[in-house]
């Protein structure tokens, strides 16, 4: 029997096993045998298995068969690539790229799993082929994105998956990884402007399609926006801060924080940026300050806008449309305050954000108020830190010497937390103590007591303010 015949029979067996796993009438024993069959394929003879899986990824097969074939082929590419010949490497690379192109032109027939699987396979192949292949693929992805929204969506997913594979999941080190990381760094100058442009053009196109009663076109453009934000999330975690601060990335995320359909992925990008630490590179110090200043302004704007939506108290409460988002936003603001508070653009902007966070900690929905209280934990704790050789600078004391409040006052005194803010936190705790569930109140109480009692702050208050 020839290799082609063996692969054809194997393909028939894969189709049958897939049908068993998706048939509700299949017995547990049949399902177990089908799963065992797939496990044997992953670890058995590789050449005929690759051929059979490659055939079954074709669009003439049912979606569930294609998904099984993609998963099998992706596993073999990721884990057994070295067992394949150079000719097989080339054929799989061509197959993955062609499938990415074909899926992008399927229109309404392209289900989300098919788009993501084709993008993941191409990313896996690109990862194995090395940095030269990635450098050659990138211009082709950008060119393909101009062919339509579905091609643009898949191109963004490939970029995201390659970035995440190399920076998070690649176990190989040495010169190979250094070369790939260099290729990724070189791609930043191309990828970030491309993605920001996609965000702008597809959001506008989606608005136009919706106004013209073209829901399918609007959905496709919305999918591109989501995929582009995902790509940003894969890049901002490691891209040079100087490029992020000058590339309109934060500005784009700030805009989408105000769009309900896209605020969650936009907040995920901002969260990745907030997680960055100050660079030790002297050339990056100024870029770090500029970047975090923009992030602080974006979070301040988002926090205020969320409080201004109609029926904000109900929407932020239990089962409200903004309940989960509000909690995540407060968590990101708390993380920003813990690490980058002193980088905000002005003391006046700091005070604006303080007022917004007071509204969140006052909210009757205790899970939201508890998350907001962690922000005040940082504020109150650090207000008691005395800068010196053995103490880090308090985030309430900005290193930006030009920062002033509305009255032109500079330095730490302009940044001190007003005593009434502390009183509000205590009042909210008492209110929730008598009205909400014990398990949340306990967490709220521990957080409040820990942050208020850990360090005194009265010695930072001016004489006319008096003690707390």
JOZIRA-V229544 format. One record per backbone hydrogen bond with DSSP energy under -0.5 kcal/mol. NH is the residue of the N-H (numbers start at 1). CO is the residue of the C=O. E is the energy in kcal/mol with one decimal. If there is no record, write none. Layout:
# JOZIRA-V229544
nh	co	e
NH	CO	E
NH	CO	E
This chain:
# JOZIRA-V229544
nh	co	e
6	2	-2.4
7	3	-2.3
8	4	-2.2
9	5	-2.4
10	6	-2.2
11	7	-2.2
12	8	-1.9
13	9	-2.0
14	10	-2.2
15	11	-2.2
16	12	-2.3
17	13	-2.6
18	14	-2.4
19	15	-2.2
20	16	-2.0
21	17	-2.0
22	18	-1.3
23	19	-0.5
23	20	-1.0
24	22	-0.6
26	23	-1.8
31	27	-2.3
32	28	-2.4
33	29	-2.3
34	30	-2.1
35	31	-2.5
36	32	-2.3
37	33	-2.0
38	34	-2.0
39	35	-2.0
40	36	-2.1
41	37	-1.8
42	38	-1.7
43	39	-1.1
44	40	-1.2
49	45	-0.6
50	46	-2.6
51	47	-1.9
52	48	-2.7
53	49	-2.7
54	50	-2.5
55	51	-2.0
56	52	-2.0
57	53	-0.8
57	54	-0.6
58	55	-1.5
61	58	-1.6
66	62	-2.3
67	63	-2.5
68	64	-1.9
69	65	-2.4
70	66	-2.9
71	67	-2.4
72	68	-2.2
73	69	-2.7
74	70	-2.8
75	71	-2.0
76	72	-2.1
77	73	-2.2
78	74	-2.3
79	75	-2.4
80	76	-2.2
83	80	-1.4
84	81	-1.6
89	85	-2.4
90	86	-2.1
91	87	-2.2
92	88	-2.6
93	89	-2.1
94	90	-2.3
95	91	-2.4
96	92	-2.8
97	93	-2.2
98	94	-2.4
99	95	-2.6
100	96	-1.9
101	97	-1.9
102	98	-2.9
103	99	-3.0
104	100	-1.3
105	101	-0.5
105	102	-1.3
106	103	-1.5
109	106	-1.4
110	107	-1.6
111	109	-1.0
115	111	-1.9
116	112	-2.7
117	113	-2.5
118	114	-2.1
119	115	-2.0
120	116	-2.5
121	117	-2.3
122	118	-2.0
123	119	-2.3
124	120	-2.3
125	121	-2.4
126	122	-2.6
127	123	-2.3
128	124	-1.8
129	125	-2.4
130	126	-1.3
133	130	-0.5
134	130	-1.6
135	131	-2.7
136	132	-1.9
137	133	-2.3
138	134	-2.2
139	135	-0.6
140	136	-0.6
141	137	-2.2
142	138	-2.1
143	139	-2.3
144	140	-2.5
145	141	-1.9
146	142	-0.7
146	143	-1.0
147	144	-2.1
148	145	-0.9
152	148	-2.1
153	149	-2.4
154	150	-2.2
155	151	-2.5
156	152	-2.2
157	153	-2.0
158	154	-2.3
159	155	-2.0
160	156	-2.4
161	157	-2.8
162	158	-2.5
163	159	-2.1
164	160	-2.5
165	161	-2.6
166	162	-2.2
167	163	-2.4
168	164	-2.1
169	164	-1.1
169	165	-0.8
170	165	-1.1
176	173	-0.5
177	173	-0.9
178	174	-2.0
179	175	-2.5
180	176	-2.0
181	177	-2.9
182	178	-2.1
183	179	-1.9
184	180	-2.4
185	181	-2.6
186	182	-2.3
187	183	-1.3
188	184	-0.8
188	185	-0.9
189	186	-0.5
190	187	-1.1
191	187	-3.4
192	188	-1.8
194	190	-1.5
195	191	-2.9
196	192	-2.5
197	193	-2.3
198	194	-2.0
199	195	-2.4
200	196	-2.1
201	197	-2.7
202	198	-2.5
203	199	-1.7
204	200	-2.0
205	201	-2.3
206	202	-2.4
207	203	-2.1
208	204	-2.2
209	205	-2.6
210	206	-2.4
211	207	-2.1
212	208	-1.4
213	210	-1.4
214	209	-2.4
218	214	-2.3
219	215	-2.4
220	216	-2.1
221	217	-2.2
222	218	-2.2
223	219	-2.0
224	220	-1.5
225	221	-1.9
226	222	-2.2
227	223	-2.4
228	224	-2.9
229	225	-2.2
230	226	-1.9
231	227	-2.0
232	228	-2.2
233	229	-2.1
234	230	-1.4
235	231	-1.1
235	232	-0.6
236	232	-3.0
238	235	-1.4
239	235	-2.0
243	240	-0.5
244	240	-1.8
245	241	-2.6
246	242	-1.0
247	243	-0.7
247	244	-0.5
249	244	-0.7
250	244	-0.6
252	248	-1.8
253	249	-2.3
254	250	-2.8
255	251	-1.9
256	252	-2.1
257	253	-1.6
258	255	-1.4
259	256	-1.4
260	258	-0.6
262	259	-1.8
263	259	-1.2
266	262	-1.9
267	263	-2.4
268	264	-1.8
269	265	-1.5
270	266	-2.1
271	267	-2.6
272	268	-1.6
273	269	-1.8
274	270	-2.6
275	271	-1.5
276	273	-1.9
284	281	-1.8
285	281	-0.8
285	282	-0.6
286	282	-0.6
288	284	-2.7
289	285	-2.1
290	286	-2.3
291	287	-2.7
292	288	-2.6
293	289	-1.8
294	290	-1.8
295	291	-2.1
296	292	-2.6
297	293	-2.0
298	294	-2.3
299	295	-2.6
300	296	-2.3
301	297	-2.4
302	298	-2.5
303	299	-2.7
304	300	-2.1
305	301	-2.5
306	302	-2.2
307	303	-1.4
308	304	-0.9
309	306	-0.9
312	309	-1.0
315	311	-2.6
316	312	-2.1
317	314	-0.7
320	317	-2.2
322	315	-1.8
323	320	-1.3
326	322	-2.7
327	323	-1.8
328	324	-2.3
329	325	-2.9
330	326	-2.3
331	327	-2.0
332	328	-2.1
333	329	-2.5
334	330	-2.4
335	331	-2.0
336	332	-2.6
337	333	-2.6
338	334	-1.8
339	335	-1.2
340	336	-3.4
341	337	-0.6
343	340	-2.3
344	341	-1.7
347	404	-0.7
348	404	-0.8
350	346	-1.8
351	347	-2.6
352	348	-1.9
353	349	-2.1
354	350	-2.2
355	351	-2.1
356	352	-2.0
357	353	-2.6
358	354	-1.6
359	355	-1.4
360	356	-1.4
361	357	-2.1
362	358	-1.3
363	359	-0.5
363	360	-0.9
366	364	-1.0
368	365	-0.7
369	365	-2.2
370	366	-3.0
371	367	-1.5
372	368	-2.4
373	369	-1.9
374	370	-0.9
374	371	-0.8
375	371	-0.7
375	372	-0.9
376	372	-1.2
377	373	-1.9
378	374	-1.5
379	375	-1.9
380	376	-2.9
381	377	-2.3
382	378	-2.5
383	379	-1.3
384	380	-0.6
384	381	-1.0
385	382	-1.3
387	385	-0.7
388	391	-1.2
391	388	-0.9
397	394	-1.9
398	396	-0.7
401	399	-1.1
403	400	-2.1
405	409	-1.7
408	405	-1.8
411	403	-0.5
414	411	-0.6
415	412	-1.5
416	412	-0.6
416	413	-0.8
421	418	-1.6
422	418	-0.9
423	419	-1.9
424	420	-2.2
425	421	-1.9
426	422	-2.0
427	423	-2.7
428	424	-2.6
429	425	-2.0
430	426	-2.2
431	427	-2.3
432	428	-2.6
433	429	-2.0
434	430	-1.3
435	431	-0.6
435	432	-0.5
436	432	-2.3
441	437	-2.1
442	438	-2.9
443	439	-1.2
444	440	-2.7
445	441	-3.3
446	442	-2.6
447	443	-2.3
448	444	-2.6
449	445	-3.0
450	446	-2.3
451	447	-2.2
452	448	-2.4
453	449	-2.3
454	450	-1.0
460	457	-1.8
461	458	-1.5
465	462	-1.4
466	462	-0.9
